[in-house]
Amino acid sequence: MVYYVLLYLKLEKGEISMKKFWFIIALALVISAASYGMKTIASQSDVSSTSSAGSSTLAPVKEVRAAHILVDKEVDAIHIRKDIVDGKKDFYQAAREYSKCPSGRNGGDLGWFGKGMMVQEFEKVAFSTPEGQISQPVKTQFGWHIIKVIGRR
């Protein structure tokens, strides 16, 4: 999702044409759909082999659903997070109010994503933050993020 945001920002700045923007989006969707089909097949075979072996170990998290708030300054991220944790602000309202990412319009929701889909710093924190928790601010090339993990699967 972050890559789509970066692409959108390039479009807004006039660095790419509308035609190229939609070509890249369409290509990414085709690749994503093909990849999803392969993951589904692998997941079904993993479940079959695990259940037949009688293993009780939990499968590793393959995807995370997260929302985020993206701001330019660390100090802003720290204050916004504190207001959320202290109950003064709702995470999703704060995303709509403060986030410079287009996902802010949707409360910062980035949907489900797997490993390798986000920038490394963001991914590391998203996959290590417990479900329902809000991360400490994390710096990426886009700015400072506050991440809320919504789900894990």
PASEBA-1860 file (N, C-alpha, C; in nm, 3 decimals):
! residues 153
1> MVYYVLLY> 0.082/-0.119/0.000/0.000/0.000/0.000/0.087/0.126/0.000 ~ 0.196/0.122/0.073/0.283/0.239/0.078/0.338/0.270/-0.060 ~ 0.364/0.164/-0.139/0.413/0.185/-0.275/0.308/0.257/-0.360 ~ 0.181/0.226/-0.338/0.074/0.293/-0.411/0.068/0.440/-0.372 ~ 0.090/0.467/-0.245/0.090/0.605/-0.197/0.204/0.682/-0.263 ~ 0.322/0.620/-0.267/0.436/0.683/-0.331/0.407/0.711/-0.478 ~ 0.346/0.615/-0.544/0.309/0.630/-0.684/0.211/0.746/-0.702 ~ 0.112/0.753/-0.612/0.015/0.860/-0.616/0.081/0.997/-0.597
9> LKLEKGEI> 0.177/1.003/-0.504/0.248/1.129/-0.480/0.327/1.171/-0.603 ~ 0.385/1.073/-0.674/0.458/1.104/-0.799/0.361/1.161/-0.903 ~ 0.241/1.104/-0.908/0.139/1.153/-1.001/0.101/1.297/-0.966 ~ 0.077/1.323/-0.838/0.041/1.458/-0.795/0.149/1.561/-0.828 ~ 0.276/1.519/-0.818/0.388/1.610/-0.845/0.415/1.624/-0.995 ~ 0.344/1.546/-1.077/0.365/1.552/-1.221/0.486/1.474/-1.268 ~ 0.540/1.387/-1.183/0.658/1.309/-1.219/0.624/1.191/-1.310 ~ 0.496/1.148/-1.308/0.450/1.044/-1.400/0.315/1.086/-1.458
17> SMKKFWFI> 0.282/1.032/-1.574/0.154/1.066/-1.637/0.042/0.980/-1.580 ~ -0.082/1.024/-1.603/-0.199/0.949/-1.558/-0.201/0.811/-1.626 ~ -0.163/0.808/-1.754/-0.161/0.681/-1.827/-0.062/0.584/-1.763 ~ 0.057/0.631/-1.729/0.158/0.546/-1.666/0.112/0.503/-1.526 ~ 0.050/0.594/-1.453/-0.002/0.563/-1.319/-0.098/0.444/-1.327 ~ -0.196/0.450/-1.415/-0.295/0.342/-1.424/-0.236/0.213/-1.481 ~ -0.136/0.226/-1.567/-0.068/0.106/-1.617/0.002/0.033/-1.502 ~ 0.073/0.107/-1.418/0.144/0.046/-1.305/0.045/-0.015/-1.206
25> IALALVIS> -0.066/0.055/-1.178/-0.168/0.003/-1.087/-0.225/-0.128/-1.142 ~ -0.260/-0.129/-1.272/-0.316/-0.249/-1.333/-0.217/-0.365/-1.329 ~ -0.092/-0.338/-1.357/0.011/-0.440/-1.353/0.027/-0.496/-1.211 ~ 0.027/-0.408/-1.113/0.040/-0.451/-0.974/-0.078/-0.539/-0.932 ~ -0.198/-0.503/-0.979/-0.316/-0.585/-0.946/-0.309/-0.723/-1.009 ~ -0.261/-0.731/-1.131/-0.246/-0.861/-1.198/-0.145/-0.946/-1.123 ~ -0.032/-0.888/-1.088/0.072/-0.961/-1.015/0.019/-1.003/-0.878 ~ -0.051/-0.914/-0.811/-0.106/-0.944/-0.680/-0.208/-1.057/-0.687
33> AASYGMKT> -0.294/-1.054/-0.789/-0.395/-1.160/-0.805/-0.328/-1.294/-0.831 ~ -0.225/-1.296/-0.913/-0.153/-1.420/-0.942/-0.084/-1.470/-0.815 ~ -0.024/-1.379/-0.742/0.044/-1.415/-0.618/-0.055/-1.468/-0.515 ~ -0.172/-1.407/-0.506/-0.273/-1.451/-0.410/-0.317/-1.593/-0.441 ~ -0.336/-1.624/-0.567/-0.374/-1.760/-0.606/-0.271/-1.861/-0.562 ~ -0.142/-1.828/-0.577/-0.036/-1.918/-0.535/-0.034/-1.933/-0.383 ~ -0.058/-1.825/-0.310/-0.059/-1.832/-0.164/-0.174/-1.919/-0.116 ~ -0.289/-1.910/-0.184/-0.404/-1.989/-0.145/-0.375/-2.138/-0.161
41> IASQSDVS> -0.314/-2.176/-0.271/-0.280/-2.315/-0.294/-0.181/-2.363/-0.189 ~ -0.079/-2.282/-0.163/0.021/-2.320/-0.063/-0.043/-2.331/0.075 ~ -0.132/-2.240/0.108/-0.196/-2.243/0.238/-0.280/-2.369/0.256 ~ -0.351/-2.408/0.151/-0.433/-2.529/0.160/-0.346/-2.652/0.179 ~ -0.233/-2.660/0.109/-0.145/-2.776/0.125/-0.078/-2.773/0.262 ~ -0.044/-2.655/0.312/0.014/-2.645/0.445/-0.083/-2.695/0.551 ~ -0.210/-2.656/0.537/-0.312/-2.698/0.632/-0.329/-2.849/0.626 ~ -0.333/-2.905/0.506/-0.350/-3.050/0.490/-0.235/-3.126/0.555
49> STSSAGSS> -0.112/-3.084/0.527/0.003/-3.156/0.582/0.013/-3.138/0.733 ~ -0.025/-3.021/0.783/-0.019/-2.998/0.927/-0.124/-3.080/0.999 ~ -0.246/-3.080/0.947/-0.352/-3.154/1.015/-0.328/-3.304/1.007 ~ -0.271/-3.353/0.897/-0.246/-3.496/0.886/-0.132/-3.540/0.976 ~ -0.039/-3.450/1.004/0.073/-3.484/1.091/0.036/-3.470/1.238 ~ -0.080/-3.406/1.264/-0.126/-3.389/1.402/-0.046/-3.286/1.479 ~ 0.014/-3.192/1.410/0.096/-3.090/1.475/0.008/-2.986/1.543 ~ 0.050/-2.941/1.659/-0.028/-2.840/1.731/0.042/-2.705/1.731
57> TLAPVKEV> 0.149/-2.689/1.652/0.220/-2.562/1.649/0.141/-2.460/1.568 ~ 0.152/-2.336/1.607/0.082/-2.229/1.537/0.162/-2.188/1.414 ~ 0.091/-2.157/1.307/0.156/-2.113/1.184/0.208/-1.970/1.204 ~ 0.318/-1.935/1.141/0.368/-1.797/1.152/0.272/-1.700/1.084 ~ 0.274/-1.577/1.130/0.189/-1.473/1.072/0.239/-1.443/0.931 ~ 0.149/-1.455/0.834/0.185/-1.429/0.695/0.139/-1.292/0.648 ~ 0.032/-1.243/0.712/-0.021/-1.111/0.673/-0.065/-1.035/0.798 ~ -0.059/-0.905/0.784/-0.102/-0.813/0.890/-0.198/-0.713/0.827
65> RAAHILVD> -0.300/-0.679/0.902/-0.387/-0.568/0.862/-0.357/-0.454/0.958 ~ -0.324/-0.340/0.903/-0.283/-0.227/0.987/-0.339/-0.096/0.934 ~ -0.344/-0.002/1.024/-0.377/0.137/0.989/-0.258/0.220/1.036 ~ -0.238/0.335/0.976/-0.126/0.419/1.020/-0.161/0.567/1.007 ~ -0.081/0.643/1.077/-0.087/0.789/1.068/0.053/0.833/1.026 ~ 0.061/0.907/0.919/0.190/0.952/0.865/0.203/1.103/0.881 ~ 0.309/1.145/0.950/0.337/1.287/0.970/0.483/1.315/0.938 ~ 0.517/1.441/0.924/0.654/1.479/0.887/0.752/1.480/1.004
73> KEVDAIHI> 0.704/1.514/1.123/0.795/1.535/1.236/0.774/1.432/1.347 ~ 0.886/1.388/1.405/0.881/1.292/1.515/0.801/1.348/1.632 ~ 0.822/1.474/1.664/0.753/1.535/1.778/0.601/1.528/1.760 ~ 0.554/1.549/1.637/0.409/1.539/1.610/0.361/1.397/1.631 ~ 0.438/1.300/1.582/0.401/1.159/1.599/0.393/1.122/1.747 ~ 0.488/1.170/1.825/0.489/1.141/1.969/0.366/1.199/2.037 ~ 0.331/1.324/2.006/0.214/1.389/2.068/0.084/1.322/2.026 ~ 0.071/1.291/1.898/-0.051/1.227/1.848/-0.068/1.090/1.914
81> RKDIVDGK> 0.040/1.011/1.920/0.033/0.879/1.983/-0.008/0.892/2.130 ~ 0.050/0.988/2.200/0.018/1.007/2.343/-0.131/1.038/2.360 ~ -0.185/1.124/2.276/-0.327/1.157/2.284/-0.414/1.034/2.259 ~ -0.372/0.948/2.168/-0.448/0.826/2.138/-0.440/0.730/2.257 ~ -0.320/0.704/2.305/-0.300/0.611/2.416/-0.370/0.660/2.543 ~ -0.370/0.791/2.565/-0.436/0.849/2.682/-0.587/0.858/2.667 ~ -0.639/0.820/2.550/-0.784/0.821/2.529/-0.840/0.956/2.490 ~ -0.755/1.053/2.462/-0.802/1.186/2.423/-0.846/1.191/2.277
89> KDFYQAAR> -0.791/1.100/2.196/-0.823/1.094/2.052/-0.844/0.949/2.013 ~ -0.935/0.927/1.919/-0.954/0.797/1.858/-0.852/0.784/1.745 ~ -0.789/0.666/1.732/-0.686/0.645/1.631/-0.735/0.684/1.491 ~ -0.853/0.636/1.455/-0.904/0.656/1.319/-0.939/0.802/1.293 ~ -0.991/0.871/1.395/-1.017/1.014/1.381/-0.887/1.092/1.368 ~ -0.787/1.052/1.445/-0.656/1.119/1.438/-0.594/1.099/1.300 ~ -0.612/0.979/1.243/-0.559/0.954/1.107/-0.626/1.048/1.007 ~ -0.758/1.062/1.018/-0.830/1.152/0.926/-0.784/1.297/0.944
97> EYSKCPSG> -0.755/1.334/1.066/-0.718/1.472/1.097/-0.572/1.506/1.065 ~ -0.480/1.415/1.095/-0.338/1.449/1.088/-0.258/1.383/0.976 ~ -0.301/1.266/0.929/-0.217/1.190/0.836/-0.203/1.259/0.702 ~ -0.080/1.262/0.650/-0.056/1.318/0.518/-0.069/1.212/0.409 ~ -0.094/1.088/0.449/-0.113/0.978/0.355/-0.258/0.977/0.306 ~ -0.282/0.948/0.179/-0.420/0.940/0.130/-0.506/0.839/0.207 ~ -0.443/0.739/0.269/-0.519/0.640/0.348/-0.583/0.706/0.471 ~ -0.538/0.824/0.506/-0.594/0.896/0.621/-0.744/0.918/0.606
105> RNGGDLGW> -0.790/0.932/0.483/-0.934/0.951/0.458/-1.015/0.831/0.505 ~ -0.949/0.714/0.508/-1.015/0.590/0.552/-0.970/0.552/0.693 ~ -0.933/0.649/0.771/-0.888/0.621/0.907/-0.749/0.560/0.911 ~ -0.675/0.572/0.800/-0.540/0.519/0.794/-0.531/0.372/0.757 ~ -0.646/0.309/0.732/-0.649/0.164/0.705/-0.573/0.131/0.576 ~ -0.475/0.042/0.588/-0.394/-0.002/0.474/-0.438/-0.138/0.423 ~ -0.533/-0.201/0.490/-0.577/-0.334/0.450/-0.475/-0.439/0.489 ~ -0.489/-0.558/0.430/-0.399/-0.670/0.458/-0.276/-0.661/0.369
113> FGKGMMVQ> -0.160/-0.691/0.425/-0.038/-0.695/0.346/0.055/-0.802/0.402 ~ 0.135/-0.857/0.312/0.232/-0.959/0.350/0.371/-0.900/0.358 ~ 0.464/-0.985/0.395/0.604/-0.941/0.402/0.654/-0.907/0.262 ~ 0.734/-0.801/0.255/0.789/-0.756/0.128/0.702/-0.655/0.056 ~ 0.587/-0.620/0.112/0.497/-0.525/0.046/0.514/-0.382/0.097 ~ 0.574/-0.367/0.212/0.596/-0.234/0.272/0.746/-0.210/0.286 ~ 0.782/-0.085/0.309/0.923/-0.057/0.332/0.966/-0.130/0.460 ~ 1.092/-0.167/0.465/1.144/-0.256/0.569/1.117/-0.208/0.712
121> EFEKVAFS> 1.141/-0.081/0.740/1.122/-0.029/0.875/0.975/-0.041/0.918 ~ 0.885/-0.009/0.827/0.742/-0.016/0.854/0.701/-0.161/0.877 ~ 0.743/-0.248/0.788/0.708/-0.390/0.795/0.753/-0.453/0.927 ~ 0.876/-0.425/0.966/0.931/-0.482/1.089/0.843/-0.448/1.209 ~ 0.803/-0.325/1.220/0.720/-0.281/1.332/0.578/-0.338/1.320 ~ 0.522/-0.336/1.202/0.385/-0.388/1.183/0.376/-0.536/1.219 ~ 0.475/-0.614/1.180/0.471/-0.757/1.208/0.508/-0.791/1.352 ~ 0.571/-0.698/1.424/0.610/-0.727/1.563/0.516/-0.664/1.666
129> TPEGQISQ> 0.427/-0.577/1.623/0.333/-0.514/1.715/0.213/-0.607/1.736 ~ 0.175/-0.632/1.861/0.060/-0.720/1.887/-0.070/-0.661/1.832 ~ -0.161/-0.750/1.797/-0.292/-0.708/1.744/-0.362/-0.619/1.845 ~ -0.419/-0.509/1.794/-0.491/-0.415/1.878/-0.403/-0.309/1.943 ~ -0.272/-0.323/1.929/-0.178/-0.230/1.991/-0.135/-0.120/1.893 ~ -0.082/-0.013/1.949/-0.032/0.099/1.870/0.119/0.108/1.892 ~ 0.192/0.113/1.781/0.338/0.114/1.787/0.391/0.248/1.836 ~ 0.517/0.246/1.874/0.592/0.369/1.893/0.611/0.428/1.752
137> PVKTQFGW> 0.636/0.558/1.741/0.661/0.616/1.608/0.780/0.549/1.539 ~ 0.766/0.526/1.409/0.872/0.464/1.330/0.902/0.552/1.209 ~ 1.032/0.573/1.183/1.077/0.659/1.073/1.099/0.577/0.947 ~ 1.046/0.625/0.835/1.074/0.567/0.704/1.108/0.682/0.610 ~ 1.132/0.648/0.485/1.162/0.751/0.385/1.045/0.845/0.362 ~ 0.924/0.806/0.405/0.805/0.888/0.383/0.775/0.983/0.497 ~ 0.833/0.956/0.615/0.807/1.038/0.732/0.797/0.950/0.856 ~ 0.721/0.996/0.954/0.702/0.925/1.080/0.564/0.860/1.082
145> HIIKVIGR> 0.561/0.731/1.115/0.437/0.654/1.117/0.402/0.614/1.260 ~ 0.274/0.615/1.288/0.219/0.551/1.407/0.132/0.439/1.351 ~ 0.160/0.316/1.391/0.094/0.199/1.331/0.003/0.133/1.433 ~ -0.119/0.104/1.391/-0.211/0.025/1.473/-0.235/-0.107/1.400 ~ -0.203/-0.217/1.465/-0.226/-0.349/1.406/-0.370/-0.389/1.434 ~ -0.444/-0.412/1.327/-0.586/-0.446/1.335/-0.607/-0.597/1.337 ~ -0.526/-0.669/1.261/-0.542/-0.814/1.254/-0.415/-0.883/1.208 ~ -0.409/-1.013/1.233/-0.296/-1.096/1.193/-0.350/-1.229/1.144
153> R> -0.293/-1.278/1.034/-0.333/-1.411/0.987/-0.220/-1.479/0.912
END
